[in-house]
Amino acid sequence: MGTLFISIYNFFAKRKWLLWAFTLGCFAIAGWLASGIRLEEDITRILPQDKKIDRLQQFLQNAKFADKLVVMISRDEAEPDSLVAAAQQFTEGLAQPYLQQHIKNIQGQTDDAVMMDLMQAVQEHLPVFLEEKDYASIDSLIAPERLKQTMESNYNTLVSPAGLVLKRMIQADPVGISWIGIKKLQQLQVDEQFELYEGYVMSRDQRNLLVFITPQHPPNETGKNKRFLSDLDAWIDTVQAQHRGSAISYFGATAVSVGNAEQLRQDTYFTQGITVLLLIVLIALFFRKKRAPLLVMLPVVFGALFSLAIVGRIKGEISVIALGAGCVVLGIAVNYSLHVFNHYRHLPDIRQVIKDLAMPMTVGSFTTVGGFLCLQFVKSPMLQDVGLFAAFSLIGAALFSLIILPHLIVLGKRPDARPHHAGSWLDKLSNWRPERNKYLVYSILLLTVVFFFTAENVTFESDMMRMNYMPERLQRAEQKLNNINAYTAQSVYLISEGADLDAALQSREKTAPVVQSLIDNGAIKKVSGAGGLLLSEEEQTVRINRWKAYWTPEKQEQLIRRLKQEGAVYKFKSTAFEPFEALIHKDFSAIPPERSALLEANLLNDFVTVRKGAASVISLLKVDPDRKDEVYAALDGQPQTVIFDKQYTANRLAEIIRDEFNTIAWMTSLLVFAALLLSYGRIELALITFVPMLISWVWILGIMGL
């Protein structure tokens, strides 16, 4: 190995112009290729690629509710009118061009006309909203005594101011069957802690009002979203100044992503900068030569450029977190140039330096590079990026230190000049022999035993939110949202998937009997979502056939005759209820779920995701915490179904990371031991060399466990 690198040195020593051209060319090409790499700021890349977690991530990336900003307008006292006034000014201001360009949709005040249209849509497709058990309720509604009471109530409603609004509904359904279907819309109410006040979503204590903003850009476009949030903050300050006592805050994936990206960028610059600065100061103090820091750092810089160039060609992008971990790589890569530079201080011949260092540096870099490449076997994309970046950085730094650096070290020196050096404090420290101090040796052995036990206290962080950086104001907003929306924190999410929306709904309908049995035995307290409102064409057909079988000609004729009789008592025209007569005679047919009026009204969009070749439907299950395992046992493993909640996902993540950690530890340990065995050729020497590394690992874990 030494002969090869000496031959390369001799080749360039005779052709200096080629050396400079080669060096500049390497830097230029590596820099050009590195400049094209894209920096990935997505914090979720740290998550391992488990099959179930992948499906969860894909859903969250495509789910519309995941992108929403929840804006909370709050007051210390129950003053609903003040909240509404602040909300009106806030939402009106969002129409300003500089804000509107960043906003796709705003859910603020509910339009009464939209609600009336929605009720009419339910009437027009009434059979598909009725379950088998609802027909018992219809039997009671069309009973003679109940029908008499209903007609009296209809008359009183029509002669009141409300009659102006409800006239059409009473004409279309004087019996009240439609209200059975309309009540099914309560499934969309995720949390009973909220109510509508003046068309706004407000907490029942009337201290918090919610507005939902869907940004134009996805959360990972942090540059554009940063400008949007900056403008939004300015507008919030304006509204708060004009509505004293009203506090406005927001929380959502977009805000968290912007905070993450900004902090990751700052942390990367800070850690890399501090590392480089400390290395330069240490090198300057040790070698006491002006050019020493530059020469020592050149291989490190080239290694980083070389790595970015290779990773850019392989993947096209790299995680910012992986670059932030580069400060560790800097500390390793700088060792190569330090070895060459320091060895030359003690030897007059640079060729002898190359010969002495070629084998240990290549073998040492082989084990280190191999250890980092073992990270390619983990399931976390971010750790894979760290492994690639570190491995190629070390390869580039090692090659630069053995091929180019020797020429730069001897540059300007006379061939017969011997390097001189005065004993520095580091030289004196390196000459110290701690193994001769028996008290120190016994102390190390004792501490190793102690750390062996404290190492058991080290556990993996399972709280995914701890991976995110959030400014204090976002933390307060999240806490406030959790306080007023405790239901979401207790929810178990049930995702039904399919090749299209109809197939996804069929998957959801297949789990419906299991869900209903869990509701009946009390394991599930409530179900929210699109389950009973958006149906596959197959289920629609079943319900329509049930409707047709119920309304026999005799039953239709009898009901219409009674309606006219009771209506005559209150002077209703004989033709007043013709729309209802048309309803029970109507020949209903199934429609594609994509054409549902509820989807067109944007009521189910948060629970339904449709993309090319795939669709999913989500249901929120309010589960008894003590019986969560029972719910998972019943629903987990159902075809085309994913069930998860925050705690389950956290536990699964911790389990995967623990398994991967153990696997990588074994792989790297075997790799290092094999390299030592091949180098020394004797197993006892390999074991003796390996033991200090094992003890250092016990110390690291033991100190962490204190």
Disulfide bonds with the S-S distance in Angstrom:
none
